[in-house]
Amino acid sequence: MSLVHTYRIIAGHMSLGDGHGSGSLPAIPAGVFIGRDSPDVVATASDYDSDTIGGGSSATAQIEFRIYRKNISGSSGFEITISRTLGTGNAFWYNTANVQASLTATEVSLYTNTTAVPTEVGIKRNIDSAPVYTVTGSDGIYKNALLSVTASTSVGGGTQFVTDSFNDTFEFWGRASGYADTLLGSFTGTVSASAESSCFIGEALVTMSDYTTKRIDDIVIGDIIIGQDGISNEVVNIRTVNINSTIYGFNGIKCFVTASHPFLTTTGWKSLNVTMGQAKYPDLDITQLAVGDTLIKFNADTQLYYEEEIVSIEQESLEGTVYNLNVSGNDTPDIDGNDTYIVNGYVVHNK
């Protein structure tokens, strides 16, 4: 009497498993799997969105796992795949060579097995009580099961920042006549989604086209303000939001801005929250803003731009109303502007 084992893959690791159900029937023979030495989580994806002027923001990230029972290279077997179906942030997986690779909307193979020949395949999450098996496809060969792990969040008028994260483990099962239902593999994915409203405090000073300054909470649509390179930009929309969050300032001045707003430096656009900045503004090539960076500023009295090195970054909590401007430029019907303006002397990008 021969003893039959099947190997299962838990979070990318090979371990000895047993079949379950159907009394004392043996497990489906899955053969020997050359396991990979990968992290507990084999795939991850993220998404980020910041406020749109006049509205809120929302973010959703999703990873999709599938198992197929199909003809593989002329032999029957099964294949487990993964893809990123929602989200615009970073997404990656560890391939069978334990090398990190980008995860896109195109399915990639987590595991292919041509030895095990299940006639039906099923999938379950770790919170489910039992696998859900698929029905036979129209060709009698192709079958698949699908589940996904999703994080979703949104921010509106009463909140400054929200985030959501989720991870789940998916088990992949097979059925075949004369065998017990068998666990064929198990993988874990994680996702995160963040939504933010980015703004300035009401007393922050905006530089006008006549080189005077005006509190941002006194700005009105149609005002003409100065931006990068001395270009005049028209205010086309204003957004206010109530927050209970952290604001920041530089070199001992009063804190005045939330974390992800892009500031112009001598080496390009930078943000205190580089992850969110990169996700929202991929064309700006945003990098981390930190002590030692040199900010570009404008002196309204001399009408000259100058440089200021960051020697300290301050932060404090704020519960109150903050403000954001949209000015003429590439993202508005009036493309004559350049999507920038000046707040407390600092050149900032349109949000």
Order of alpha helices (4+ residues) and beta strands (2+ residues): beta-beta-beta-beta-beta-beta-beta-beta-beta-beta-beta-beta-beta-beta-beta-beta-beta-beta-beta-beta-alpha-beta-beta-beta-beta-beta-beta
